[in-house]
């Protein structure tokens, strides 16, 4: 049996990782300091008394603070401002003294890391709960059906996997384009564009329901082609068929959640998740345990819970008036710019689905070994799913912060959020690894009393502990890529790493070398290590200025520095931070910058009509072109559904 991992080894691994990746951080930190130096030089010329350097004596710094005490809080540009605007300034000032005494720390940790880390954890905590509540809906259905019999349990497990692969993962992936577009638009002065993106997402995802329904109608045929048990396949068809109305509710709920989280509003999703789980548990109890409806009853309960979550969140948004800042009513503009939306949505879907499907394929391959290996894989996979929610929350938080900063044309803040998120992810993963090491001999007993399964889980767990560190970093960088609109690179990396390296290596080690389940996880470990290296390298060499320019385009604004961008509502002034009242009001401690531009920035104190009087983008489709193109998209979606219905009728089994 492998030796347990000592907690001290994790600290050593952390130091090794920091020094191995130090050149990448040094590259990014250098660009930060170059930009910050330019800001300080401008500041010293305009406000000599309010400009200070980290190397100044503390006495002089205290004297300058006394001079400005009567003027109120001071923002980063030296101007008096609201205390909310300077929430992270004190942390950055106190941090500078430590950084000047430790050159290595200066190169690894960005300025303002403490304040940024607090913001990320404030956002990611509720997002972690939200992800867990979504996961629990399917767990509850499995638990209730598990008491019906072995065939029913297998059918529900297979049905949930089929729904996730052929429906939920596709919709969630396509809606991830909103992570880029909404966060960047919310960071710009054109906040009403967020509502237009939501409308566009609703139309696109509702159309995507039709091809997914075509697959749902032929669940039994697809499972039989995959050589699944006929009785299990028949029950799975019943479950999925009842769940068909729940798919659009799931898609709309996902869009509403992204609409809120990209504005820094995260707690309503938790409340709706609690409501959905309560409805699901009650409906399962009544339909399955009391009325004896079996698998069909569980599917109906799941469908009702999806609708309850979506409706609750919609009413919460309307009653709390969370939409006023970003919603201007339905607009014909939502029919425009579907091309740019799909150019982000399809890579987002592939980036998610390629990874998701790889692990489903891995579990299927393990099932070819033995029942013992499959049982151990089920335990490890459940543990991995729960642990993955932690970096997933951080990933979404980093995506929001990076996208909002780029929409505000603040590349310094975007890079600060990316590297701060990386350090937070490494720290949380090390803590998780230590906890798993301490609970190593007890974790398997939570799921089963079979000592052989527990022994195999204990054997795989040390390998998984290393795996989850790099897997968490991959998840984090997926958020960075979504925030910057670079999903295409993530999709290519995932495709190469999982299907050209990870899975083939895992198959060779599992079946040819005879390592069993250990071989599969070893192949996946190599995969995520190489993917992490690719993401770190790409992010360190990213052109952040170009990403900010693209964010302006996504927000429906003219390019930075153009005549149009400075022609309305601009006034000279230093870089300033503007706080969203919605974000701070709903998530205390969260500061989302909405717009910032050095040398000239939009006056957000002007009337809303002046702020949103943006020039009409070029290349807009005419009414005739819209009718033809959107009609063609609708025809393709409806045609796929009709093809699915015809196939179902022709292959119907008695």
Secondary structure by P-SEA (a helix, b strand, c coil): ccccccaaaaaaaaaaaaaaaaaaaaaaaaaaaaaaaaaaaaaaaccccccccccccaaaaaaaaaaacccccccccccccccccccaaaaaaaaaaaaaacaaaaaccccaaaaaaaaaaaaaaaaaaaaaaaaaaaaaaaaaaccccaaaaaaaaaaaaaaaaacaaaaaaaaaaaaaaaaaaaaccccaaaaaaaaaaaaaaaaaaaaaaaaaaaaaaaaaaacccaaaaaaaaaaaaaaccaaaaaaaaaaaaaaaaaacccaaaaaaaaaaaaaaaaaaaaacccccccaaaaaaaaaaaaaaaaaaaaaaaaaaccccccccccccccccaaaaaaaaaaaaaaaaaaaaaaaaaaaaaaaaccaaaaaaaaaaaaaaaaaaaaaaaaaaaaaaaaaaaaaaccaaaaaaaaaaaaaaaaaaaaaaaaaaaaacccccccccccaaaaaaaaaaaaaaaaaaaaaaaaaaaaaaaaaacaaaaaaaaaaaaacccaaaaaaaaccccccaaaaaaaaaaaaaaaaaaaaaaaaaacaaaaaaaaaaaaacccccccccccccccccccbbbbbbaaaaaacccbbbbcccccccccccccccccccccccccccccaaaaaaaaaaaaaaaaaaaaaaaaaaaaaccc
